[in-house]
Each structure stands twice: as structure tokens, then as C-alpha cells.
Amino acid sequence: MSALSPHVLDEIRTLPSKYPQPRSAVMPALDLAQEELGYLTPEAMTEVATALELDPGYVEGVATFYSLFHHSPVGKHRFYVCTNLSCTLRGANEIVDHFKQVVGVKDPDDVSSDGLFSFEEVECLGACEYAPMMRLDQRYHYELTPQKIDQLISDRRSSTTLSPTLSPAGRGGTETKPKRGTRKKDRG
């Protein structure tokens, strides 16, 4: 029995033609596998290697090198909270502590009892001027507060069909990057 669906395997097989080197398709292929399964199993990595006609050891090496690939179950909604210097100075640790308390997890390897949430502390996500910030469901969220975290959690608990590219209202909310000059401190 295959770990990956025929549809995903077919999609993976088309990837090498999009890149100058077949090896360049490994990360997008692993993304597809992880998107389908929630994390990468040894079987899925072997199937990716077979579909791309690459050495399984190479595929596993890529999968274990990058922290964005998971090898054990994670929550459906994973909060990637930046805890680098700028974000930490502006309250990232308090955001992480609040998140852990609200969803009932203690460590990054924990998944909430409903299976919806987990978190990871990450290095810089490239928006220090909007700290603290994080990535959630393929979107970036800026100038985080405990209230914004509560809203993001509530939105995801109330909607099992939330799109990763839209807010619950179908438009940008906290998911959109503030325009320069619109922050309170910039308005005078």
C-alpha cells in the first residue's frame, strides 16, 4: 500500500520538468507529500525518491536537513513564532507562553488534544519592523498580541474549512502586512 495518493505521485512526477536539474524538484515534492500526510514518513520519502528517480538517501538528507519538514505528527495549524532578537524584545516569548496556555501544550513537539494546534519557535522570518510576528497556514501575521493569537485560534477552531490563503472573512485581516507609516508609533 502506498503512503501517497496516486494523484500526489503523478504531480510529483511532473516536477522535474520544471527545473534545470531533477534534484531541484525534491523540496517541492516533499512539500506535496507533507501537505497530504501532515508529516513525512520514511515510506513517503522513499516514494518521493522513486517518483523523482533519485537516491532515497538524498531525498531523506534533504528532508532531515530543513526544519520545515516534519517527521512526526504536528497540529493541523502550526504556529511558527519568530523568537529572534527583534521579536523577543517586542514580546515573542510572551506570545509563545500565551499560545501554549490557550491551546494546552507545553513543548514544540506537543499537539493540542483536538489535533488542531502545535507550535515551533523559529529564527528570523524577515519582518523585524513588525515584531513580534509569525507564520500560520502559509500566511504571515504581524505585531502580535495575546488578543490576536486568541482570534487566530478561535477562527481556526470554528472553521474546519479555513483557507490557508484567506482570513475567515475571505480577505486579509491580521494576515496582511501593515503599510509603512500606519503603525501607531509612525503616526505620531
N, CA and C atoms as a LAMMPS dump frame, in Angstrom:
ITEM: TIMESTEP
0
ITEM: NUMBER OF ATOMS
564
ITEM: BOX BOUNDS ff ff ff
-5.0000000000000000e+02 5.0000000000000000e+02
-5.0000000000000000e+02 5.0000000000000000e+02
-5.0000000000000000e+02 5.0000000000000000e+02
ITEM: ATOMS id mol type element x y z
1 1 1 N 0.838 -1.186 0
2 1 2 C 0 0 0
3 1 3 C 0.882 1.248 0
4 2 1 N 0.501 2.191 -0.807
5 2 2 C 1.264 3.42 -0.964
6 2 3 C 0.929 4.415 0.139
7 3 1 N 1.94 5.137 0.615
8 3 2 C 1.709 6.187 1.608
9 3 3 C 1.079 7.408 0.948
10 4 1 N 1.434 7.659 -0.307
11 4 2 C 0.937 8.825 -1.032
12 4 3 C -0.114 8.421 -2.049
13 5 1 N -1.057 9.304 -2.27
14 5 2 C -2.127 9.027 -3.23
15 5 3 C -1.569 9.042 -4.651
16 6 1 N -2.234 8.338 -5.556
17 6 2 C -1.806 8.36 -6.967
18 6 3 C -1.759 9.777 -7.537
19 7 1 N -2.706 10.606 -7.135
20 7 2 C -2.743 11.987 -7.62
21 7 3 C -1.467 12.739 -7.227
22 8 1 N -1.063 12.627 -5.958
23 8 2 C 0.144 13.32 -5.497
24 8 3 C 1.38 12.75 -6.182
25 9 1 N 1.456 11.442 -6.321
26 9 2 C 2.598 10.835 -7.012
27 9 3 C 2.691 11.308 -8.459
28 10 1 N 1.546 11.41 -9.135
29 10 2 C 1.545 11.928 -10.505
30 10 3 C 2.042 13.368 -10.545
31 11 1 N 1.599 14.167 -9.582
32 11 2 C 2.031 15.562 -9.525
33 11 3 C 3.54 15.654 -9.268
34 12 1 N 4.05 14.802 -8.391
35 12 2 C 5.489 14.782 -8.102
36 12 3 C 6.281 14.41 -9.349
37 13 1 N 5.776 13.46 -10.125
38 13 2 C 6.482 13.026 -11.336
39 13 3 C 6.598 14.144 -12.374
40 14 1 N 5.702 15.121 -12.339
41 14 2 C 5.763 16.228 -13.303
42 14 3 C 6.757 17.313 -12.888
43 15 1 N 7.175 17.313 -11.64
44 15 2 C 8.024 18.395 -11.133
45 15 3 C 9.39 18.52 -11.8
46 16 1 N 10.13 17.437 -12.055
47 16 2 C 11.48 17.611 -12.623
48 16 3 C 11.522 18.412 -13.922
49 17 1 N 10.478 18.34 -14.718
50 17 2 C 10.48 19.087 -15.985
51 17 3 C 10.407 20.597 -15.775
52 18 1 N 10.103 21.019 -14.573
53 18 2 C 10.002 22.449 -14.27
54 18 3 C 11.32 23.051 -13.801
55 19 1 N 12.34 22.225 -13.644
56 19 2 C 13.617 22.674 -13.085
57 19 3 C 14.773 22.257 -13.992
58 20 1 N 15.873 23.02 -13.937
59 20 2 C 17.029 22.661 -14.775
60 20 3 C 17.689 21.345 -14.337
61 21 1 N 17.614 21.017 -13.055
62 21 2 C 18.166 19.779 -12.518
63 21 3 C 17.052 19.01 -11.814
64 22 1 N 16.921 17.723 -12.037
65 22 2 C 15.861 16.942 -11.373
66 22 3 C 15.919 17.04 -9.842
67 23 1 N 17.115 17.166 -9.289
68 23 2 C 17.247 17.265 -7.828
69 23 3 C 16.547 18.505 -7.271
70 24 1 N 16.403 19.52 -8.102
71 24 2 C 15.746 20.753 -7.657
72 24 3 C 14.273 20.535 -7.324
73 25 1 N 13.702 19.433 -7.774
74 25 2 C 12.288 19.14 -7.519
75 25 3 C 12.053 18.484 -6.162
76 26 1 N 13.131 18.167 -5.432
77 26 2 C 12.963 17.428 -4.179
78 26 3 C 12.158 18.211 -3.148
79 27 1 N 12.501 19.467 -2.913
80 27 2 C 11.78 20.221 -1.883
81 27 3 C 10.301 20.414 -2.236
82 28 1 N 9.965 20.816 -3.462
83 28 2 C 8.533 20.906 -3.787
84 28 3 C 7.825 19.547 -3.671
85 29 1 N 8.51 18.475 -4.024
86 29 2 C 7.905 17.144 -3.916
87 29 3 C 7.674 16.776 -2.45
88 30 1 N 8.64 17.074 -1.6
89 30 2 C 8.462 16.805 -0.17
90 30 3 C 7.35 17.667 0.411
91 31 1 N 7.227 18.898 -0.083
92 31 2 C 6.111 19.76 0.346
93 31 3 C 4.769 19.107 0.029
94 32 1 N 4.648 18.564 -1.188
95 32 2 C 3.4 17.903 -1.578
96 32 3 C 3.107 16.697 -0.682
97 33 1 N 4.131 15.914 -0.415
98 33 2 C 3.955 14.739 0.436
99 33 3 C 3.553 15.152 1.847
100 34 1 N 4.217 16.156 2.381
101 34 2 C 3.892 16.607 3.734
102 34 3 C 2.504 17.233 3.792
103 35 1 N 2.133 17.945 2.746
104 35 2 C 0.801 18.548 2.705
105 35 3 C -0.276 17.468 2.752
106 36 1 N -0.041 16.368 2.067
107 36 2 C -1.031 15.296 2.049
108 36 3 C -1.085 14.517 3.358
109 37 1 N 0.081 14.207 3.934
110 37 2 C 0.125 13.343 5.114
111 37 3 C 0.183 14.1 6.437
112 38 1 N 0.596 15.361 6.382
113 38 2 C 0.767 16.126 7.614
114 38 3 C 2.197 16.102 8.117
115 39 1 N 2.945 15.091 7.751
116 39 2 C 4.369 14.957 8.076
117 39 3 C 4.957 13.915 7.143
118 40 1 N 6.294 13.816 7.145
119 40 2 C 6.955 12.898 6.224
120 40 3 C 7.295 11.583 6.911
121 41 1 N 6.759 10.517 6.377
122 41 2 C 7.089 9.182 6.876
123 41 3 C 8.253 8.643 6.046
124 42 1 N 8.968 7.642 6.548
125 42 2 C 10.022 7.023 5.731
126 42 3 C 9.476 6.489 4.408
127 43 1 N 8.268 5.927 4.443
128 43 2 C 7.652 5.393 3.222
129 43 3 C 7.394 6.509 2.208
130 44 1 N 6.909 7.65 2.7
131 44 2 C 6.625 8.768 1.797
132 44 3 C 7.91 9.284 1.157
133 45 1 N 8.984 9.375 1.946
134 45 2 C 10.259 9.848 1.39
135 45 3 C 10.783 8.88 0.321
136 46 1 N 10.61 7.593 0.554
137 46 2 C 11.03 6.594 -0.436
138 46 3 C 10.197 6.722 -1.711
139 47 1 N 8.9 6.949 -1.559
140 47 2 C 8.034 7.119 -2.725
141 47 3 C 8.387 8.378 -3.506
142 48 1 N 8.748 9.447 -2.798
143 48 2 C 9.198 10.67 -3.474
144 48 3 C 10.458 10.365 -4.28
145 49 1 N 11.405 9.667 -3.669
146 49 2 C 12.655 9.32 -4.367
147 49 3 C 12.371 8.491 -5.609
148 50 1 N 11.506 7.514 -5.488
149 50 2 C 11.164 6.655 -6.621
150 50 3 C 10.495 7.469 -7.731
151 51 1 N 9.547 8.335 -7.352
152 51 2 C 8.827 9.136 -8.346
153 51 3 C 9.766 10.091 -9.075
154 52 1 N 10.785 10.578 -8.383
155 52 2 C 11.738 11.516 -8.992
156 52 3 C 12.957 10.824 -9.588
157 53 1 N 13.008 9.487 -9.417
158 53 2 C 14.138 8.684 -9.888
159 53 3 C 15.454 9.173 -9.276
160 54 1 N 15.42 9.379 -7.957
161 54 2 C 16.587 9.818 -7.207
162 54 3 C 16.903 8.819 -6.103
163 55 1 N 18.101 8.911 -5.576
164 55 2 C 18.516 8.05 -4.484
165 55 3 C 17.702 8.38 -3.23
166 56 1 N 17.123 7.379 -2.564
167 56 2 C 16.344 7.638 -1.344
168 56 3 C 17.16 8.333 -0.251
169 57 1 N 18.448 8.042 -0.178
170 57 2 C 19.296 8.694 0.81
171 57 3 C 19.41 10.197 0.587
172 58 1 N 19.437 10.609 -0.674
173 58 2 C 19.483 12.036 -0.996
174 58 3 C 18.195 12.721 -0.55
175 59 1 N 17.061 12.114 -0.866
176 59 2 C 15.766 12.693 -0.502
177 59 3 C 15.647 12.785 1.021
178 60 1 N 16.027 11.736 1.709
179 60 2 C 15.968 11.766 3.173
180 60 3 C 16.916 12.825 3.735
181 61 1 N 18.078 12.988 3.12
182 61 2 C 19.024 14.014 3.555
183 61 3 C 18.427 15.408 3.465
184 62 1 N 17.742 15.69 2.374
185 62 2 C 17.085 16.992 2.215
186 62 3 C 15.98 17.136 3.268
187 63 1 N 15.183 16.1 3.432
188 63 2 C 14.055 16.153 4.367
189 63 3 C 14.499 16.343 5.815
190 64 1 N 15.646 15.781 6.169
191 64 2 C 16.11 15.916 7.554
192 64 3 C 16.948 17.169 7.769
193 65 1 N 17.443 17.768 6.702
194 65 2 C 18.248 18.981 6.843
195 65 3 C 17.38 20.197 7.151
196 66 1 N 16.246 20.318 6.481
197 66 2 C 15.405 21.51 6.613
198 66 3 C 14.356 21.331 7.699
199 67 1 N 14.288 22.303 8.613
200 67 2 C 13.359 22.204 9.74
201 67 3 C 11.896 22.377 9.331
202 68 1 N 11.645 22.83 8.114
203 68 2 C 10.258 22.977 7.685
204 68 3 C 9.6 21.638 7.35
205 69 1 N 10.406 20.589 7.284
206 69 2 C 9.848 19.257 7.072
207 69 3 C 9.734 18.547 8.411
208 70 1 N 8.585 17.968 8.655
209 70 2 C 8.291 17.327 9.942
210 70 3 C 8.291 15.812 9.781
211 71 1 N 8.797 15.125 10.797
212 71 2 C 8.922 13.669 10.751
213 71 3 C 8.057 12.982 11.802
214 72 1 N 7.215 13.759 12.436
215 72 2 C 6.23 13.227 13.372
216 72 3 C 5.003 14.126 13.262
217 73 1 N 3.86 13.659 13.738
218 73 2 C 2.637 14.457 13.586
219 73 3 C 2.752 15.85 14.205
220 74 1 N 2.171 16.809 13.528
221 74 2 C 2.069 18.183 14.02
222 74 3 C 0.608 18.591 13.924
223 75 1 N 0.261 19.679 14.583
224 75 2 C -1.113 20.166 14.521
225 75 3 C -1.491 20.585 13.108
226 76 1 N -2.766 20.543 12.824
227 76 2 C -3.264 20.979 11.512
228 76 3 C -2.847 22.425 11.241
229 77 1 N -2.821 23.224 12.299
230 77 2 C -2.4 24.621 12.21
231 77 3 C -1.148 24.775 13.067
232 78 1 N -0.024 24.978 12.414
233 78 2 C 1.251 25.098 13.138
234 78 3 C 1.668 26.562 13.182
235 79 1 N 1.849 27.057 14.383
236 79 2 C 2.278 28.43 14.612
237 79 3 C 3.806 28.462 14.603
238 80 1 N 4.388 29.146 13.623
239 80 2 C 5.834 29.317 13.545
240 80 3 C 6.129 30.72 14.081
241 81 1 N 6.484 30.803 15.352
242 81 2 C 6.668 32.095 16.003
243 81 3 C 8.149 32.475 15.989
244 82 1 N 8.449 33.637 15.44
245 82 2 C 9.821 34.126 15.432
246 82 3 C 10.21 34.51 16.855
247 83 1 N 11.339 33.964 17.315
248 83 2 C 11.858 34.326 18.636
249 83 3 C 13.281 34.858 18.513
250 84 1 N 13.599 35.415 17.351
251 84 2 C 14.887 36.055 17.172
252 84 3 C 14.891 37.365 17.955
253 85 1 N 15.99 38.059 17.986
254 85 2 C 16.183 39.208 18.87
255 85 3 C 15.083 40.265 18.777
256 86 1 N 14.772 40.756 17.586
257 86 2 C 13.769 41.826 17.455
258 86 3 C 12.416 41.389 17.99
259 87 1 N 12.002 40.184 17.623
260 87 2 C 10.705 39.691 18.086
261 87 3 C 10.716 39.434 19.59
262 88 1 N 11.82 38.907 20.099
263 88 2 C 11.913 38.652 21.539
264 88 3 C 11.838 39.961 22.318
265 89 1 N 12.522 40.974 21.853
266 89 2 C 12.494 42.272 22.54
267 89 3 C 11.104 42.897 22.535
268 90 1 N 10.287 42.527 21.553
269 90 2 C 8.934 43.094 21.45
270 90 3 C 7.854 42.128 21.913
271 91 1 N 8.248 41.049 22.646
272 91 2 C 7.245 40.22 23.305
273 91 3 C 6.99 38.844 22.75
274 92 1 N 7.862 38.305 21.915
275 92 2 C 7.629 36.984 21.316
276 92 3 C 7.515 35.882 22.375
277 93 1 N 8.324 35.945 23.418
278 93 2 C 8.244 34.901 24.447
279 93 3 C 6.895 34.909 25.143
280 94 1 N 6.342 36.082 25.363
281 94 2 C 5.01 36.182 25.963
282 94 3 C 3.944 35.628 25.01
283 95 1 N 4.133 35.847 23.71
284 95 2 C 3.201 35.305 22.708
285 95 3 C 3.247 33.776 22.743
286 96 1 N 4.444 33.207 22.771
287 96 2 C 4.598 31.747 22.825
288 96 3 C 3.952 31.208 24.101
289 97 1 N 4.226 31.838 25.24
290 97 2 C 3.646 31.389 26.512
291 97 3 C 2.126 31.457 26.478
292 98 1 N 1.593 32.521 25.914
293 98 2 C 0.135 32.662 25.812
294 98 3 C -0.454 31.565 24.927
295 99 1 N 0.161 31.345 23.78
296 99 2 C -0.305 30.296 22.873
297 99 3 C -0.32 28.943 23.581
298 100 1 N 0.776 28.6 24.256
299 100 2 C 0.876 27.308 24.943
300 100 3 C -0.228 27.163 25.987
301 101 1 N -0.496 28.212 26.724
302 101 2 C -1.545 28.167 27.75
303 101 3 C -2.928 27.987 27.133
304 102 1 N -3.215 28.728 26.083
305 102 2 C -4.545 28.694 25.464
306 102 3 C -4.834 27.342 24.818
307 103 1 N -3.876 26.756 24.115
308 103 2 C -4.143 25.503 23.409
309 103 3 C -3.779 24.268 24.227
310 104 1 N -3.099 24.465 25.355
311 104 2 C -2.813 23.339 26.243
312 104 3 C -1.634 22.482 25.834
313 105 1 N -0.572 23.101 25.337
314 105 2 C 0.65 22.376 25.024
315 105 3 C 1.786 22.953 25.854
316 106 1 N 2.843 22.149 26.02
317 106 2 C 3.983 22.614 26.804
318 106 3 C 5.248 22.763 25.971
319 107 1 N 5.413 21.882 25
320 107 2 C 6.646 21.838 24.225
321 107 3 C 6.348 21.874 22.725
322 108 1 N 7.348 22.273 21.915
323 108 2 C 7.144 22.302 20.462
324 108 3 C 6.742 20.954 19.857
325 109 1 N 7.079 19.857 20.484
326 109 2 C 6.702 18.549 19.958
327 109 3 C 5.266 18.162 20.305
328 110 1 N 4.616 18.936 21.162
329 110 2 C 3.252 18.621 21.587
330 110 3 C 2.232 19.061 20.546
331 111 1 N 1.13 18.328 20.47
332 111 2 C -0.005 18.682 19.627
333 111 3 C -1.199 18.833 20.551
334 112 1 N -2.018 19.853 20.331
335 112 2 C -3.194 20.068 21.179
336 112 3 C -4.091 18.838 21.163
337 113 1 N -4.876 18.664 22.203
338 113 2 C -5.701 17.462 22.341
339 113 3 C -6.704 17.301 21.196
340 114 1 N -7.103 18.405 20.555
341 114 2 C -8.025 18.317 19.42
342 114 3 C -7.295 18.098 18.093
343 115 1 N -5.953 18.036 18.139
344 115 2 C -5.162 17.807 16.938
345 115 3 C -5.002 19.014 16.041
346 116 1 N -5.532 20.152 16.464
347 116 2 C -5.519 21.328 15.601
348 116 3 C -4.241 22.154 15.668
349 117 1 N -3.564 22.173 16.83
350 117 2 C -2.501 23.157 17.013
351 117 3 C -1.196 22.564 17.51
352 118 1 N -0.12 23.143 17.011
353 118 2 C 1.221 22.925 17.536
354 118 3 C 2.004 24.189 17.214
355 119 1 N 3.205 24.282 17.755
356 119 2 C 3.992 25.483 17.506
357 119 3 C 5.459 25.143 17.367
358 120 1 N 6.182 26.098 16.83
359 120 2 C 7.627 25.974 16.71
360 120 3 C 8.209 27.372 16.831
361 121 1 N 9.247 27.5 17.62
362 121 2 C 9.979 28.753 17.693
363 121 3 C 11.003 28.728 16.568
364 122 1 N 11.005 29.784 15.744
365 122 2 C 11.891 29.832 14.585
366 122 3 C 12.74 31.09 14.616
367 123 1 N 13.791 31.048 13.831
368 123 2 C 14.643 32.227 13.69
369 123 3 C 13.969 33.204 12.74
370 124 1 N 14.613 34.253 12.447
371 124 2 C 14.072 35.398 11.719
372 124 3 C 13.188 35.014 10.527
373 125 1 N 12.024 35.641 10.467
374 125 2 C 11.115 35.465 9.337
375 125 3 C 11.123 36.69 8.425
376 126 1 N 12.029 37.618 8.69
377 126 2 C 12.261 38.723 7.772
378 126 3 C 11.326 39.908 7.869
379 127 1 N 10.714 40.138 9.002
380 127 2 C 9.836 41.304 9.15
381 127 3 C 10.042 41.918 10.535
382 128 1 N 11.287 42.188 10.87
383 128 2 C 11.634 42.672 12.203
384 128 3 C 10.901 43.961 12.574
385 129 1 N 10.627 44.799 11.589
386 129 2 C 9.953 46.069 11.883
387 129 3 C 8.506 45.878 12.334
388 130 1 N 7.967 44.676 12.147
389 130 2 C 6.591 44.39 12.551
390 130 3 C 6.534 43.372 13.683
391 131 1 N 7.609 43.261 14.425
392 131 2 C 7.718 42.287 15.515
393 131 3 C 6.722 42.606 16.634
394 132 1 N 6.318 41.556 17.355
395 132 2 C 6.576 40.139 17.095
396 132 3 C 5.69 39.631 15.974
397 133 1 N 6.188 38.618 15.263
398 133 2 C 5.448 38.101 14.115
399 133 3 C 5.604 36.597 14.006
400 134 1 N 4.765 35.999 13.143
401 134 2 C 4.803 34.551 12.957
402 134 3 C 4.208 34.192 11.603
403 135 1 N 4.352 32.907 11.257
404 135 2 C 3.704 32.339 10.07
405 135 3 C 2.699 31.309 10.543
406 136 1 N 1.548 31.306 9.927
407 136 2 C 0.478 30.358 10.241
408 136 3 C -0.309 30.103 8.969
409 137 1 N -0.475 28.834 8.612
410 137 2 C -1.25 28.474 7.415
411 137 3 C -0.776 29.24 6.177
412 138 1 N 0.523 29.27 5.964
413 138 2 C 1.144 29.894 4.791
414 138 3 C 0.993 31.408 4.747
415 139 1 N 0.566 32.023 5.837
416 139 2 C 0.41 33.479 5.895
417 139 3 C 1.234 34.03 7.047
418 140 1 N 1.666 35.272 6.919
419 140 2 C 2.418 35.935 7.969
420 140 3 C 1.488 36.854 8.761
421 141 1 N 1.714 36.894 10.048
422 141 2 C 0.91 37.713 10.959
423 141 3 C 1.866 38.604 11.731
424 142 1 N 1.523 39.879 11.834
425 142 2 C 2.434 40.888 12.336
426 142 3 C 1.914 41.556 13.601
427 143 1 N 2.847 42.199 14.313
428 143 2 C 2.519 42.968 15.518
429 143 3 C 1.57 42.182 16.418
430 144 1 N 2 40.983 16.773
431 144 2 C 1.162 40.057 17.529
432 144 3 C 0.896 40.549 18.949
433 145 1 N -0.304 40.247 19.406
434 145 2 C -0.716 40.485 20.787
435 145 3 C -1.428 39.222 21.252
436 146 1 N -1.597 39.043 22.551
437 146 2 C -2.386 37.889 23.008
438 146 3 C -3.791 37.879 22.399
439 147 1 N -4.381 39.047 22.199
440 147 2 C -5.723 39.113 21.612
441 147 3 C -5.718 38.633 20.16
442 148 1 N -4.688 38.973 19.397
443 148 2 C -4.597 38.491 18.013
444 148 3 C -4.413 36.977 17.985
445 149 1 N -3.614 36.45 18.91
446 149 2 C -3.421 34.999 18.994
447 149 3 C -4.753 34.326 19.315
448 150 1 N -5.492 34.883 20.286
449 150 2 C -6.8 34.328 20.647
450 150 3 C -7.733 34.298 19.44
451 151 1 N -7.732 35.372 18.651
452 151 2 C -8.597 35.44 17.473
453 151 3 C -8.198 34.415 16.426
454 152 1 N -6.895 34.263 16.18
455 152 2 C -6.423 33.283 15.208
456 152 3 C -6.809 31.864 15.628
457 153 1 N -6.676 31.573 16.901
458 153 2 C -7.05 30.246 17.413
459 153 3 C -8.552 30.048 17.294
460 154 1 N -9.311 31.043 17.717
461 154 2 C -10.776 30.953 17.647
462 154 3 C -11.259 30.755 16.211
463 155 1 N -10.685 31.502 15.284
464 155 2 C -11.073 31.378 13.87
465 155 3 C -10.839 29.952 13.368
466 156 1 N -9.734 29.359 13.758
467 156 2 C -9.414 28.017 13.283
468 156 3 C -10.21 26.941 13.997
469 157 1 N -10.57 27.173 15.216
470 157 2 C -11.42 26.205 15.921
471 157 3 C -12.841 26.214 15.374
472 158 1 N -13.299 27.361 14.919
473 158 2 C -14.684 27.463 14.462
474 158 3 C -14.861 27.112 12.998
475 159 1 N -13.772 26.935 12.27
476 159 2 C -13.887 26.646 10.842
477 159 3 C -12.915 25.559 10.451
478 160 1 N -13.425 24.411 10.072
479 160 2 C -12.563 23.329 9.628
480 160 3 C -12.19 23.483 8.159
481 161 1 N -12.806 24.442 7.468
482 161 2 C -12.513 24.628 6.053
483 161 3 C -11.796 25.944 5.788
484 162 1 N -11.145 26.51 6.785
485 162 2 C -10.44 27.772 6.62
486 162 3 C -9.37 27.645 5.551
487 163 1 N -9.399 28.536 4.604
488 163 2 C -8.405 28.528 3.537
489 163 3 C -7.073 29.042 4.067
490 164 1 N -5.952 28.425 3.67
491 164 2 C -4.667 28.913 4.135
492 164 3 C -4.271 30.252 3.532
493 165 1 N -4.997 30.718 2.525
494 165 2 C -4.61 31.977 1.9
495 165 3 C -5.581 33.107 2.206
496 166 1 N -6.65 32.842 2.919
497 166 2 C -7.616 33.884 3.224
498 166 3 C -7.944 33.887 4.705
499 167 1 N -8.298 35.032 5.196
500 167 2 C -8.777 35.118 6.563
501 167 3 C -10.193 34.545 6.6
502 168 1 N -10.782 34.344 7.779
503 168 2 C -12.132 33.799 7.85
504 168 3 C -13.163 34.623 7.086
505 169 1 N -12.932 35.92 6.945
506 169 2 C -13.873 36.767 6.223
507 169 3 C -13.601 36.786 4.727
508 170 1 N -12.57 36.032 4.285
509 170 2 C -12.27 35.971 2.865
510 170 3 C -11.389 37.105 2.385
511 171 1 N -10.806 37.819 3.299
512 171 2 C -9.91 38.923 2.935
513 171 3 C -8.799 38.971 3.976
514 172 1 N -7.811 39.768 3.723
515 172 2 C -6.727 39.92 4.692
516 172 3 C -7.248 40.503 5.989
517 173 1 N -6.775 40.037 7.077
518 173 2 C -7.097 40.595 8.383
519 173 3 C -5.771 40.858 9.04
520 174 1 N -5.492 40.159 10.126
521 174 2 C -4.169 40.269 10.726
522 174 3 C -3.146 39.651 9.805
523 175 1 N -3.608 38.99 8.734
524 175 2 C -2.716 38.326 7.806
525 175 3 C -2.026 39.295 6.862
526 176 1 N -2.464 40.536 6.783
527 176 2 C -1.874 41.451 5.835
528 176 3 C -0.808 42.29 6.506
529 177 1 N 0.209 42.602 5.748
530 177 2 C 1.336 43.371 6.274
531 177 3 C 0.925 44.834 6.39
532 178 1 N 1.181 45.471 7.537
533 178 2 C 0.835 46.887 7.674
534 178 3 C 1.605 47.726 6.669
535 179 1 N 0.982 48.795 6.189
536 179 2 C 1.661 49.701 5.28
537 179 3 C 2.594 50.595 6.093
538 180 1 N 3.69 50.957 5.494
539 180 2 C 4.638 51.842 6.176
540 180 3 C 3.916 53.13 6.572
541 181 1 N 4.22 53.607 7.767
542 181 2 C 3.628 54.846 8.24
543 181 3 C 2.271 54.675 8.886
544 182 1 N 1.768 53.419 9.002
545 182 2 C 0.452 53.22 9.589
546 182 3 C 0.527 52.673 11
547 183 1 N 1.712 52.341 11.473
548 183 2 C 1.851 51.867 12.848
549 183 3 C 1.637 53.032 13.78
550 184 1 N 1.155 52.783 14.965
551 184 2 C 0.879 53.838 15.934
552 184 3 C 2.082 54.749 16.138
553 185 1 N 3.267 54.14 16.325
554 185 2 C 4.443 54.959 16.588
555 185 3 C 4.826 55.797 15.358
556 186 1 N 4.435 55.367 14.139
557 186 2 C 4.743 56.115 12.933
558 186 3 C 3.765 57.259 12.687
559 187 1 N 2.586 57.201 13.299
560 187 2 C 1.567 58.217 13.073
561 187 3 C 1.763 59.433 13.988
562 188 1 N 2.645 59.3 14.911
563 188 2 C 2.93 60.432 15.777
564 188 3 C 2.142 60.347 16.976
